[in-house]
Amino acid sequence: MASTPFIIVAIDGGAASGKSSSSRTLSERFDLLHVDTGSYYRALTAELLRLGLKPDNLPAILAALPGLQFGTRLNGRSAEMEIGGRVAGEEIRSREVNDQVSHFAAIPELRAALLAYQRGLAGVAREHHYRGLVMEGRDIGSVIFPQADLRFFLFADAGERERRRAGQGLQDQIRERDRIDSSRKTSPLTCPPGAIAIDTTHASLDQVVEQMAAAIAAKLGAS
């Protein structure tokens, strides 16, 4: 009997495009380890801010990065990143982190520091006998796992995404973050060639999930 295939699903897109909700739903449906890389950059931003660093202080950031030890803690089906043995809490959703995360994430050396860690999570998924990995972010299908079994890119009108954030009681500089994320020289937010692009502006979560689920089921040979 052939062994069950292990699948890697990459989901990219801008803030409030629907990545997290759809990724979590797909994780549950197909027994995939869920990885939210946006929370990793937020956690790293919170840690650097805690150390008194700002995005424009590159020498201090480069000095601090080697001393930050990354680990992984499983919480349900999600892989949370530990920094120095600690998982960040609600501080990653603070206004200060929200205002600074795209600036920190644009630093090539900071992205490089997370690259191997993020790729290594496929091994964590295999070790814990998941059927695969679903990883969401902004450069998953283009940089982290360009050879992923499936690559999706979610997008939506900026005004709609701002309304979604407001409905969550959050303030988010959607347009400014889009500008920074899309224009950075290293790993910019972009739809990778060959990825399946899905416009979520007027689509329900169920509609978005079902479109992705059909492709995942076909890969897994699921009914």
C-alpha positions in Angstrom: 0.0 0.0 0.0 1.4 3.4 -0.9 2.1 5.7 2.0 0.0 8.8 2.5 1.6 11.8 0.7 3.0 14.6 2.8 1.8 18.0 1.4 3.1 21.5 1.8 0.6 24.3 1.2 1.8 27.9 0.9 -0.7 30.7 1.4 0.4 34.3 0.7 -1.4 37.6 0.7 -1.6 41.0 2.3 -3.0 41.9 5.7 -6.7 40.9 6.2 -6.9 39.0 2.9 -8.2 35.9 4.7 -5.0 33.9 5.1 -5.3 33.1 8.8 -8.9 32.1 8.8 -8.6 29.9 5.8 -5.3 28.4 6.9 -6.7 27.4 10.3 -9.8 25.9 8.7 -7.7 23.9 6.2 -5.4 22.7 9.0 -8.3 21.2 10.9 -9.9 19.7 7.8 -6.8 18.0 6.4 -4.8 17.4 9.6 -2.0 19.9 8.6 0.3 21.7 10.9 -0.6 25.4 10.8 2.1 28.0 10.7 1.4 31.7 10.8 4.7 33.4 9.9 3.1 36.8 10.3 2.9 36.1 14.1 6.6 35.2 14.0 7.6 38.6 12.6 5.3 40.3 15.1 6.9 38.3 17.9 10.4 39.2 16.7 9.3 42.8 16.4 7.9 42.8 19.9 11.2 41.3 21.2 13.4 43.9 19.5 11.2 46.7 20.7 11.5 45.2 24.2 15.2 45.5 23.8 14.8 49.2 23.0 15.6 48.8 19.3 14.1 50.6 16.3 14.1 49.5 12.7 16.5 52.2 11.7 19.2 51.0 14.1 20.6 48.3 11.9 24.0 47.8 13.7 22.2 47.1 17.0 19.7 44.8 15.4 22.5 42.8 13.7 24.2 42.5 17.1 21.1 41.3 18.8 19.9 38.7 16.3 22.6 36.0 17.0 21.6 36.0 20.7 17.9 35.2 20.0 17.2 31.5 20.2 14.2 30.3 18.3 12.2 27.2 19.3 8.8 25.8 18.5 5.8 25.0 20.8 2.8 23.2 19.5 -0.6 24.6 20.5 -3.3 22.4 19.1 -2.5 22.3 15.4 -0.5 25.5 15.4 3.3 25.9 15.6 4.1 28.9 17.8 7.5 30.4 17.8 9.4 30.6 21.0 12.1 33.3 21.5 14.3 32.4 24.4 11.9 29.8 25.5 8.9 32.2 25.6 5.9 32.5 23.3 4.8 36.1 22.8 1.3 37.0 24.0 -1.2 39.7 23.1 1.6 42.3 22.8 2.1 41.2 19.2 -1.2 42.8 18.4 -0.3 46.1 20.0 -0.4 49.4 18.1 3.4 49.8 18.4 4.1 46.4 17.0 1.5 46.9 14.2 3.2 50.2 13.2 6.7 48.7 13.2 6.4 45.1 12.0 6.6 45.9 8.2 9.7 48.1 8.8 11.5 45.3 10.8 10.4 42.7 8.3 12.0 44.7 5.4 15.4 44.1 6.9 17.2 41.4 4.8 19.3 40.1 7.7 16.2 39.7 9.9 14.4 37.7 7.2 17.5 35.6 6.7 17.5 34.8 10.4 14.1 33.3 10.1 14.5 31.5 6.8 16.0 28.2 8.0 13.7 28.1 11.0 10.6 28.5 8.9 11.7 25.8 6.4 12.5 23.5 9.3 8.9 23.4 10.4 8.1 20.9 7.6 10.3 18.5 9.6 8.3 19.3 12.8 5.1 18.5 10.9 6.6 15.1 9.8 7.9 14.4 13.3 4.5 14.8 14.8 2.8 12.8 12.1 0.7 15.5 10.4 -0.4 14.9 6.9 1.3 18.1 5.9 2.0 21.7 6.5 0.0 24.8 5.7 2.1 28.0 6.1 0.8 31.5 5.6 2.7 34.7 5.1 3.9 37.0 2.4 6.8 35.1 0.8 6.0 31.5 1.5 5.4 30.4 -2.1 8.1 32.7 -3.5 10.9 32.2 -1.0 10.3 29.8 1.9 8.7 26.9 -0.1 8.8 27.8 -3.8 8.4 24.1 -4.6 5.4 23.7 -2.3 2.8 21.2 -3.6 0.2 24.0 -3.7 0.7 27.8 -3.7 -2.2 30.2 -3.2 -2.2 34.0 -3.2 -5.2 35.7 -1.6 -6.0 39.3 -2.3 -8.8 41.8 -1.7 -9.6 45.4 -2.1 -7.8 47.6 0.5 -11.0 49.2 1.6 -12.6 45.9 2.3 -9.5 44.7 4.3 -9.7 47.9 6.4 -13.3 47.2 7.1 -12.4 43.6 8.2 -9.8 44.9 10.6 -12.2 47.5 12.0 -14.8 44.7 12.5 -12.2 42.9 14.6 -11.7 46.0 16.7 -8.2 46.5 15.3 -6.5 49.5 13.7 -4.2 48.5 10.9 -2.3 50.6 8.3 -3.3 48.4 5.5 -2.2 50.6 2.6 1.1 51.6 4.1 1.9 48.0 5.0 1.1 46.9 1.5 3.4 49.6 0.1 6.3 48.6 2.4 5.7 44.8 2.0 5.4 45.0 -1.8 8.3 47.4 -2.4 11.0 45.9 -0.2 14.1 44.6 -2.0 14.2 41.3 -0.1 11.3 38.8 -0.4 8.6 41.3 -1.5 4.9 40.5 -1.2 4.0 39.2 -4.7 1.9 36.6 -6.4 4.5 33.8 -7.3 4.3 32.6 -10.9 2.1 29.6 -11.1 0.3 30.3 -7.8 -3.5 30.1 -7.6 -4.7 33.7 -7.1 -8.0 34.1 -5.3 -9.9 37.4 -4.9 -11.5 37.3 -1.5 -13.1 40.8 -1.7 -16.6 39.6 -2.1 -16.1 35.9 -1.2 -17.2 34.3 2.0 -14.7 32.3 4.1 -16.5 29.1 3.1 -16.2 29.9 -0.6 -12.4 30.7 -0.3 -11.8 27.5 1.8 -13.7 25.3 -0.6 -11.7 26.4 -3.6 -8.5 25.6 -1.8 -9.8 22.5 -0.2 -10.7 21.0 -3.6 -7.1 21.3 -4.8 -5.7 20.0 -1.5 -8.0 17.0 -1.5 -6.9 16.2 -5.1 -3.3 16.2 -4.0 -3.9 14.0 -1.0 -6.2 11.7 -2.8 -9.0 12.5 -0.3 -12.6 12.3 -1.1 
